[in-house]
Amino acid sequence: MNLGHGGNIAQIARLHGIFEDSIIDFSANINPLGLCPNVLEAMIQSLDNIVHYPDITYYDLKRAIANYENIKEEQIILGNGAAEVIFNVVRALQPKKALLFAPTFSEYEDALKSMECQIEHYILKEDFKLEDGFIDAIKEGIDVLFICNPNNPTGVLTPKEFILKVLKKAVQTKTKVVVDESFLDFVENKEDYCMISDVNQFKQLIVVKSLTKFFAFPGIRVGYGVLSDQHLIEQINKIAVPWAINTVANFGAQVALTQTEYISKTLTYVKEENEFLYTALEKFDSLTVYRGAVNFLFFKCKVSLDLKQELLKDGILIRSCDNYVGLSAGFYRVAVRTRAENLALINALEGILI
């Protein structure tokens, strides 16, 4: 299990002898608007039901996801967060060889290594964009590949046209293609990038989604996958743990998917704060900031210091990215948070870098 993720404020507080509520957490990419009040109310109301097991078929949750994504309920697999969906897919596939570009989300590699799968890395160039060389790397014997879109930690969006080219090549090599769209709901024109409608055309396509980030409930864990390969769905269901989603998460997720006003406000707010934070960070000569499409920004610090540790002195936690394959020390990721919190980050950086 990889413990080097963002959002580990409890561990940070213990290590540094500080209180959790004194930390402004920029390391976890969670909706800055926080938990929707209607979702919180649904979770509280659901407590009356915890004396019963959750519906093992998750009929209502699957129906809510199907309505939200405009898909068939039988195309949905569920998990205790997107991470469990990823692990379940890999365990069902039992791949011998996989292709990953780097840097990208570490759970793909962790899941593959849990099955002793051989991994080939395609290291991205300095702009961190996928290019035709990645398609050339898809060869016979590659059982599965992963594409994180938008990518974590870089925030780079891969055009749908490119992913379709990947899929066409994967048809020839009989390679499963897992597209992780966990952050795509933060993109205004997400329909221009979303691959869910393509699962019917491409049997080897699996799309993974997370509700944790957008709806700001990382503590309850809800993720799902969408695919048309019914045999693979059966294999996944055979190895999946029953009752993977608890009652509170089940009820909360169903309500979250109906909150159109909250969704609209989130898109507007994140777009504004992303632009504000990007513009402010770009003014630092010692930082190279990469334009991101979602609720976090990726940058490189060009001076020799541990920026994460320096900012912790001001009660600010950011994500150091030096444990990502393909990245060296000096790369960091920060979430887009509220205006007041974003200003606190900028002010702290001014005290360190200027």
N, C-alpha and C positions, 0 to 999 in steps of 0.2 A: 504493500500500500504506500502510495506517495503522500507524504505529509507536507510537502512544500507548496501548498496552495495558498491563495489569498484568503482573507476572512478569518484567520486563526487568532482572533484577538484574545481569546482566553489564554492560549499558550503564551502569546507575547506579554500579556499582563503578568503572568506567573514568572516568566523569565526575567522581567525587568522590575518586578516589585511595584507595579502601578495598578490602578483600578481600571477595569474594563471600560466603564462609562466615561473615563477621561481621555479615551482614544478616539480620534476621528479616523474612521476606517476607509481609506481610499484603496485598499488592497482587494476588496471584493466588489464585483461589478453588479451592484444591485440598484434597482430603480430608486432614484433619489426622492421620489414622492412618497416612498414608504408604502406600507401595507394599506390597501384600499379599505376604508371603514366598513363597506358592505361585506367584504370578504372576512374581515375580523368578526363581524356579527354572525356570519354563517358558521364560522369556526366555533364560536362560543355556544351557539345553539346546538351544534353537533355533539357537544359533550354529553347530552342526554342519551346519545346512541352508543357511547363507548362500552356499555354493558353487553353489547352484541358484537359479534364478528362483523367486519365489513362484508358487503356482498362480494363473494369470491369472483364473480363474473365482471364486477365493476360496470354493470350495464349502463347506469345513469352517467357515470364519468365518461365512458366511451362514447355515449351519445352526445354529450356536451362537446367533446373533442371533435367528433365527426361534424357537428354543426359548425364549429369554429373554423375548421380546416376545409370544410366542404368535401369530405371523403366518406367512405363506407366504414362502418364500425368494425367490420371483420378485418380491416386492414391495419388495425391499431394493436400495438403491444405496449404494455405499461411497465413502469419501473419506479423504484424508490429514488427518484432523481434520474437525470439523463445518464449519469455515470453507471447506474445499474443496468440501464438499457444497453449501453455500450458493452459492458461485460457480458450480459446475456447473449447479445448478438455474436460476440467472439466465441463464447463457449459453445453456442449452437453450431457455428460454422466450423470450429476446430481447424483454423487455417494453419498451413505449414510455413507460408511465406507471405509477408505483407509489405506494402509500400506506404510510407509516411513522408510528407514534406515537413521541413523543419525551418523555423520553430512553429510549433502548434501545441494544442492542448495535450497535456501529458497523460491523461487517462487512456488514450488510445494505446499508447505504448505499454502502459501498465496492464491493460486488459490482454494485449497480445502476449506479453511476457508471462502472464499467468497460465497461458496455454503452451509455453515454450515455443512460440512462433518466431521464426527468423524474420528480422525487420531490416528492410532497406530504406535508408534515408535519402531524400532528395533535398539538398540544402538550398534554400532560397537565396537569391541575390539581395543586394542591399536595399532595394525598394520593397522587398518581401512580397512580390506579386508572383502568382503562378504563371508559368509560361509553357511553351510547347515542349520543352525538355522534359517536363513532368509526364506528359503524354507518351513521349518516347521511352520513358522508364517503365511504362506498363507493358510487361512482357508475359509470355506463357510461363505459368508457374506462380505468378502473383495471385494469391487467392482472394485477397481483400485489400482495399485501400481506403483511406479516410480523407475527407476534405472538410475542414472547419470553415463555415461561411456565414457571417464574417469570422475571420480567423482570430483566435485568441492565442497570443497576446497582442498581435499587431493591429487588429481592427480593420484589416484590409478585406474588401469585398471582392469576391471572384464573380465575374459575369456569368450569367446562366449559359450563354453560348459556349463558354469554355467548358463548363461542366458537362454539357451535352456532347462535346467532342470527347471528353474523358469517357463518358458512358458508351459512345460508339466504339471506342477502342477497347473498352472493357468487355463488350459483347464478343469481340474477336478472341480475347484472351481468357474468357470465362471468369472474369474477376468481379467479385462483389464490390459495390461502391457505396460507402457509408458517408452521407452528407450530414454534418452536424449543423443545424440551424438554430442553436440555442439562443443566439443573440439577434437573430434576424427580425424578431418582432419590434426591435428598436429602430428599424430602418423604415422611413416613411413610405417608400415605394417598394416594399418587400416583395410584392407580387412579381416584380421584374427579375427577382433573384430566386424565389422559392421554387424548390424542385418537387414539392409534394404532388402536384398535378401530373408529374411525369412518371410516378411509380407504376401506373397502369401500362405505360408503353415499355418501360424497362424493368424487367423482372428482377434484375440484379441490383436495383437501386433500393437503398434503405435510408430514410430520412429520420434523423433524431432531433427531438425538440425538448426543451426544458421550460417549465413554468416558473422556476425558482427566481430567475434574474428579473424578468419583466414584471412579475407580480409581487416581487419583494417578500417572498416567504422561504428563504433558504433553509430555515429550520424544520420545515415539514416535508420537503423532498417529494416532488412530483415530476416525472419525465415520461416521455412516450416516444415510440417509433412508428413510422408509417411505411408499409411495404405491400406489394401485391403477391409475393411468393408465398402461397399458402403452406407449402411443405416446410419452408423455413419458419413460418409462424408457428406451426405445430412443433417443430424442434425446439424453438425458443420457449414455448409454453411448457414443454417437458422438463426443461432444466430450470425454469424460473421458480423463485420462492413464492408460495401462495400468500395472499394477503399482504403483498409488498407495500401497499399504500394504506396508511392508517385512516381511521374514520375522519379525523379532523382535516387531514390533507384532502381526502376524497370530497367532502362537502365544500371545503374552501375553494378547491380548484374548479368545481362545477360553477360556482358563483363568479369566480374571477373571470372566466371565459365569456361571461355575458356583460361585463362592465365596459361598455363602449365609451362612456364619457371619460372614465379613468384612462383607458387606452389612448384616446385622442389627446388628453392633457399630457400624458407621458411623452408622446411623440413630439409635441410642441416644446415642452420643457427641456427635454434632453437635447433637442436640436439647438436650442438657444444656449444652454449651458456648455454644450460641447464646443460651440463656436467661441464662446467667451473664454473658456479655459484654454483652448488651442491658441487663441490670439495672445493670451497672457503668457503662456509658456514659451511661445515662439520668440518673445522679446528677450529671453535669456540667451546671451551669446554662447554660453557653455552647454546649451542643450540643443540637440537635433530632434525636432518633434515631427512625428509622422501623422499625417492626416488620417483620422479614423472615422468610420461610418456609424459608430454605435455609442454606447454609454461609457466608453473608456478611451484613454489616450496612451500611446506608446512613445517612449522617447529614449534617447541615449544621452547620458551625461559625459561630457568630454573632458572633465577634470577628474583627477585621481582622488576620489573619496567615496566612502560608503554612504550614499545619499539616504538610504533607508534608515540607517542608524542615526544619522544626523537629524532627520525629521522626527524620529521617535522622541528626541529630546524636547520637541515642541508638541508632543502628544499626537503626532500624525503618522499613520501607518500606510506605507505604499508597498507595492508588489515589486520585489527584486526579481528580475527575469534571468539571472545568471544560471539557473538550474534547467533552463530549456535547452534542448539539443539545438545547436546552430547559433546560440547566442553566447556572448562573453560577458564578463563583468561590465557594469555601466549601463545596461539596459533596464528600464523600469516601465511599469504600467500603473496608471492611476485611474480610478473610477471618476466619472462625472457625477458630482454631488450637488448639493444646494449652493446657491450663490454665496451665502455666508461661509460655508465650508470651503468652497473653491477659493474664496478670497483668503481664508486662513492658510491654505496651502501656498498660495502665491506669496503672501507676506512672509511665511517661514522660509521659502526658497530665496527670497530677497536677502534675508538675514544670513543665509548660508553661501550663496553664490555671488553676491555683489559686495 
